[in-house]
Amino acid sequence: MRRAYLPLRYVVHAGIALLRASCREGKGFLDCLPPGFPLVGVNVREIVQVIDRQAVGSHEPSERKAVHLHARRNQLCGPPRPGIAALLVMQNREDISQTTRQRVLAVAEELGYQPDSIARSLVTRRSNVLGVVVPDLSRSFFSELMKGVDSVSSEEGYSLLVCNTGESAEKEDRILRMLKSRRVDGLLIASAHSARTRDWKRAFANLAVPAVFVDRRFPRLPFVGGDDEAIGLQATNHLGAQGYRRIAHISGPHSVATAIGRRKGYLKALRKLSFGPAPELIVESNYHEESGGYEAMQKLFDLPLPPEAVFAASDPIAIGAMQAALDRGLRIPEQFGIIGVGGHHYGRYLRVPLSTVEQQRLRIGQDATRMLLDFINGRSPARPRQILVEPQLLVRASSCRSQGTVVE
């Protein structure tokens, strides 16, 4: 037996009544259908088009048409919640006037409307969230870098999801998978992977979202960070200019790209100064622990021919080395010179104010975020894909042996 279909105009009127009931009772459209209601053959898009044609003619401008259409639907279904209008306004659509925008935002604020970010991301395919992956949140370098990231991202309407890897490449891989599943729009990564192995190629091959690397550089990947070779060169040249001849280096871990670059700059400066590198004067330590610098400095002092000065790869290492020198009864800077890296704010308040090389952490965070947003928005970055921020030498008492040297 052939099924009889209702004429479309009857279905439209029935749909209007159901829409009114669903709005009034807080139910879904289909929940309000009576038993046995004939849905077969009904095209929902046609129903909507008929309602639209009844509400307003197609010759009207888009904004007037939208306003009339909403007014007609308000008559049919009662006043709607501000969600759709507020969402359209918050997307900064060009077909909505400033007057309408202000009215909608005022109502949204009055009703305490908050857009559903998850629902919005399904429509826009944007989460407005950036993932930030760092190896150690306790380090002042990364806390200062995060200020730079936030200063740019917040102005552009982005939130941050910050993750700590604890210098574990394995944990970093898990975090990257999690961030991709959370649909972040982009990634800022200070990686725990070593640039000396091939593991990083596998880890970063399928990121699927734009990414910019900070602090630790990898070949041919977008990067913003300090010029580590220039840091090592600048610090060692400064010690040489102060009259120190036997200059040691307490480096960071050999697997970390920043430590590799600073060691390279140190050796380059020694060759330029015609001192010649001495392998026994290079000792590895942990970047972030003063105790590591203290122990490394004790080893250097125990050499048959101990150093006259030390370039420490970080300020915490330098602070530990300074304490070791003071425990040996050495006068700083007359008998022993020290310079670190990082520009820690407390360095100037030490017993002997610490000379250091400032990496411009705030600027690194800002430049990296701008580059990432350029990638996300499909703009080719105006700057090179790899940006090396020039370091700044801050000379203080710990290395200032020559008269006339400017002290910060």
C-alpha positions, -999 to +999 in steps of 0.1 A: +000+000+000+013+034-010+022+058+019+003+091+017+026+122+023+014+154+039+016+185+018+047+205+026+028+235+039+011+213+065+044+199+076+058+235+079+029+246+101+033+214+122+070+221+125+064+256+137+041+244+164+067+218+174+095+244+175+074+266+198+068+236+221+104+225+221+115+261+230+088+264+257+095+230+273+132+229+269+131+197+249+146+188+216+126+191+184+121+154+178+111+148+215+080+169+208+068+148+178+035+130+185+035+092+180+032+081+144+041+116+130+050+110+093+087+120+088+093+099+058+098+121+027+101+153+047+132+174+038+142+196+068+161+220+045+130+226+025+110+234+057+136+259+068+136+275+033+098+279+034+099+295+068+126+318+056+106+328+025+075+335+047+096+356+070+113+379+046+120+384+008+153+374-007+158+408-022+166+425+012+201+431+024+216+403+044+215+420+078+179+432+075+169+398+063+186+382+093+169+407+117+134+401+101+139+364+101+149+364+138+118+385+146+095+361+128+111+331+146+107+350+179+069+353+172+067+316+164+089+301+191+092+328+218+124+347+227+155+326+221+185+322+243+213+346+233+236+318+222+234+319+184+234+357+182+262+361+207+283+335+189+279+352+156+288+386+171+319+371+189+331+357+155+333+393+143+312+387+112+313+416+087+276+414+079+266+425+115+266+462+122+283+478+152+249+488+167+236+453+165+269+439+178+267+462+209+231+453+216+238+416+214+269+418+236+250+439+262+222+412+264+248+384+266+266+402+294+233+408+313+223+371+310+258+359+319+262+341+285+294+321+280+300+304+246+305+267+246+341+265+234+339+228+226+308+233+204+323+263+188+355+245+180+335+218+161+320+245+139+351+267+134+376+239+136+396+262+159+400+256+197+417+290+203+442+270+225+479+268+221+499+240+236+532+249+253+557+221+261+587+229+284+613+207+301+612+224+335+586+249+347+607+257+378+634+274+358+632+311+357+640+311+319+608+293+311+586+314+335+599+346+319+595+331+284+558+322+293+552+359+302+562+367+266+540+340+252+510+351+272+514+388+264+509+380+227+485+350+228+460+366+252+457+397+230+448+374+201+422+356+221+441+324+227+444+304+259+474+283+269+477+247+279+512+243+295+528+210+300+561+200+318+582+171+305+608+169+333+635+166+306+620+132+295+617+127+258+593+097+264+570+119+285+572+146+258+559+122+232+529+113+254+522+149+260+523+158+223+498+130+216+475+143+243+477+179+230+468+168+195+438+149+208+427+181+226+427+198+192+451+226+201+456+251+172+494+251+175+524+241+196+554+259+212+580+233+221+612+234+241+620+198+234+636+172+257+648+153+226+684+155+217+694+170+183+722+145+181+700+115+177+674+107+151+645+102+176+634+138+172+627+132+135+603+104+144+587+124+172+580+155+151+572+139+118+534+138+124+526+167+146+496+176+123+494+211+137+517+242+133+547+241+157+575+265+166+605+254+187+620+276+214+653+275+232+664+241+217+670+241+180+666+213+154+677+214+118+652+229+093+624+233+119+608+267+128+628+281+158+631+312+180+658+313+207+690+327+220+722+325+199+740+300+221+772+301+201+773+339+205+766+335+242+797+313+247+818+336+225+807+368+243+812+354+278+846+339+271+859+370+252+848+391+282+869+370+306+899+372+283+895+410+281+896+411+319+931+395+319+921+359+328+941+334+308+933+299+320+895+299+315+874+268+324+839+260+312+812+242+332+787+231+305+752+218+306+743+182+296+760+172+263+727+161+248+710+195+251+713+218+221+719+249+241+748+234+260+763+222+226+761+258+212+776+275+243+805+250+244+811+257+207+812+294+213+836+290+243+861+269+222+859+294+193+867+323+217+897+304+231+911+299+196+906+336+189+924+345+221+952+321+212+948+303+246+942+269+231+915+246+244+924+223+273+899+193+275+904+190+313+890+225+318+855+214+305+833+197+331+796+188+325+769+197+351+732+200+356+718+233+342+695+240+371+712+230+403+737+251+422+751+219+438+761+207+404+781+238+398+797+236+432+809+200+427+821+207+391+841+237+404+857+216+431+870+192+405+885+220+385+902+234+416+917+200+423+936+200+389+974+203+391+970+237+372+936+251+383+917+277+362+918+315+368+882+320+357+851+300+347+823+305+321+793+287+336+765+276+312+738+289+335+734+312+365+727+284+389+759+267+379+778+300+383+763+305+418+775+270+429+810+277+414+812+311+432+805+294+465+832+268+458+857+296+451+848+315+483+851+283+503+887+280+489+894+315+502+898+331+468+890+368+463+865+375+435+873+390+410+909+397+419+920+360+421+891+343+403+865+354+377+830+340+371+803+347+345+770+328+340+741+328+316+704+337+321+702+371+337+685+359+368+671+388+388+687+377+420+722+377+405+729+413+413+720+408+450+746+381+457+776+386+480+795+393+449+771+405+421+772+379+393+782+388+357+758+371+332+747+370+296+710+379+293+691+358+267+661+382+263+636+355+274+606+378+272+613+386+235+619+350+226+584+341+239+568+370+221+586+364+187+579+326+189+542+332+195+539+357+167+556+332+143+532+304+155+501+326+150+513+335+115+515+298+107+480+291+122+464+320+102+481+310+069+504+339+068+540+334+057+562+347+085+579+380+077+610+368+095+632+338+087+620+304+099+648+304+125+653+335+146+684+338+168+679+366+194+711+385+201+723+381+238+732+410+261+763+410+283+757+423+319+790+430+336+790+429+374+816+426+401+822+388+397+843+393+365+852+430+366+889+429+372+900+458+350+895+494+360+872+514+338+850+485+329+813+494+329+794+476+357+757+471+354 
